[in-house]
Amino acid sequence: MRRIQRNPDVLWREEDEQRDQARNALEQGDDAEDIATSLLFNNGVMLSLNILGTEIWKLCDGRTTEEIVAELLTCFEVEEDELSADVTAFLNELATKGFIRYGE
Amino acid sequence: MGNEWLVKAPLTINWALNNSCNFACRHCYSRVETGEELDGSTLRACFDKVAKLGVMAVNFGGGEPLLRADLLELASHAASLKMRVSMNSNGYLLDQAKALELKQAGFAAVGISLDSHEAAVHDRFRGVEGSHVRALAALGFLQGAGIRTSLSTVICTINQDSLDEIIALARQHGVSRLNLHNFKCAGHGLANKDELDLSPAQWQAFYRRALAAKERCGDLELSFDDPVISSLGLPTESSLVKGSVCGKLSLAIKANGDITPCGFIPVVIGNIVSDDLGEVWRNAPLLAKMRHKEPHGKCGTCDHYSDCLGGCSARALALTGDINSPDPHCWVEP
């Protein structure tokens, strides 16, 4: 079971105003996918994450992919299979870019 | 992510700690600065302020930061606030002991300036004999101490044809990144512009070579900070903002605490000691203008404007008096 850790060298910050905007959008049933709520910065590479990406990022604290998906299912109304596929793809992208590491 | 998005605070502040320098470089933007330098306790209080606002990284410059007697203390304080601490230096004053002290103080990265692969050219340009040898030696000391290193080269007439040699030198000395800075018309750079700056056609030719070199650089990262390059099809998907990042993701602070949009725009928009940085960041009229640029002149009919947003505002301002003017380096004729 691979456990996922944020790369400690990554600087990151949640953007309060955009996070509130995304939460309001979700509460009203609107799409918040394009609202960036956090910034990640590592060795000259910057990423912006939407609210789901940000929540996944915050859960990369030694949990497994399954544990992250289980936690997200308590917060977001989505199908588990769809969410699991999205989370796996997103984590693989973060790993490729060096923002997270897989461990045992 | 578009041009409209405003982050709550700069990600990075380029912070000049001092004006003093042991070199006399002919392109230096800051040699004309004569203002006072903030003392250590004032600077530490300022670091507290910016960290609280959410600034994630400070990059020390000057002047030569190593001439500042309390540099280690300042870096240590900034690092204790969880900010990434880095520095640009000419490397002349670095030895093994100093590199270890820098590491202990919390420096994550240090960039060393290098103007040519040829020692004589570099030394003559910087006005100090032996500076090339010591710059390269500094890289070894820093790497030995566990500090990430980069080389920074300001592209100008003395090195535009030496890209392959500079890349080879960077690889030979184990740096992780080579920063190819575009020439800025500020300070001595403005005074010596006619001798040192390239023509638009020369910039185009240089960037074509540099982009081709980037493809074959492997582990060595080639970094460009010039928005005019977008017209050559440089992928922009990882960019958070279009055009220049100055005033959108970063700010500059001078040795006396004056805040400017970048180190090359001599327009003061506040002071870090006396003003609220958040207020300046959100409401400074010049920053608003830089975040909402308007196409003037040939930019009005250019297909690339949505990516480059007119290029470098500092250069446009320095040479035309209008940040919305087309970047004087731009070669595109729409």
Interface residues (C-beta under 8 A of the other chain):
Chain A: D9 L11 W12 R13 E15 D16 E17 Q18 A36 L39 F41 N43 G44 V45 M46 L47 S48
Chain B: M1 W5 V7 K8 A9 L11 G54 M56 A57 R84 A108 R148 S176 R177 E221 S223 S238 S239 L240 L249
